[in-house]
Amino acid sequence: MIKHATSLCAAAFIAGLSTPLFAQDADTVVATVGDTDITLGEMIITRAQLPQQYAQLPDDLLFKGVLDQLIQQQLLADGIETVPARVTYALKNERRTLLAGENITIITKDAVTEAEIQAAYDARYTDATPTTEYNASHLLVDTQEEAEAAKARIEEGAEFADIARELSTGPTGPNGGNLGWFGTGQMVPAFEEAVMALEPGGLSGPVETQFGWHVITLNATRDSEAPTLDDVRAELTGQLQEEAIQVMLAELEAATIVTRPEEGAFDPSLISDLTLIAP
């Protein structure tokens, strides 16, 4: 009977360890440093701001480490008798930034519907004129003479890829100079113009760019296909959210008295003068 009672007591004790001794929320005081309380909420925020690699640590180590950090910071902070001006200004900026971020979250949370994303996609892509994409290969050498000699060997029957592997100083040399598919605006102007002037299978004359001298062959062209909605969903969502933020900012400013300095009232270089906020 005594043995059974002892087992029940042990079981009750173990069960008690799995539940909090008292209700705990973000305002629960975990530690005190002098007259300053350190709350569970402050620990949660500190934990959330740690670098990702700390996520692998067990909770008990993180709890102790975060608490030690906050206690040490408070001890050091209490050692400052006069708060420097730069700290006061930094705290004001930090508060402003955090509150603005919270409002952006509120604005963007429900700002974009599926119908709006679809409408933005249709407006951008449904009637868009297909653009041409190019698949080209090139070889890159240091001088015009080297480029002309390489072109001559290709025109005499040598394979372009073989000559590119042998001579090209560019990063695509080892794979025969193939650049894959690209659209307009992705290459430097002189290179792009030379590609666009070629027919598939054609060979350019020496083309100079800031990288050196090129000989180019156009392998093929194709019309670009519009991306799927899922391909650009994140981009469109971000665009619509940014538009919602700008609309809200315009409304807030219209409803608020905002004064700005007159032209020339301040020397712009003053914002780099840290001596103005020195202790």
Protein Blocks (a to p, Z undefined) as FASTA:
>chain_A
ZZmmmmmmmmmmmmmmmpcfbdcdfklcfbdehjaccdfklmmmmmmmpcfklmmpcfkl
mmmmmmmmmmmmmmmmmmpmbdcfklmmmmmmmmmmmmmmmmmmmmmmmmpcfklmmmmm
mmmmmmpccdddddddddddfbfklmmmmmmmmmnopafklmmmmmmmbfklmnoopabj
adehiacfklmmmmmmpcehiacdddddfkbccddddfbdcddddddfklmmmmmmmmmm
mmmmmmmmmmmmmmpccddddehkacfklmmmmklmgZZ
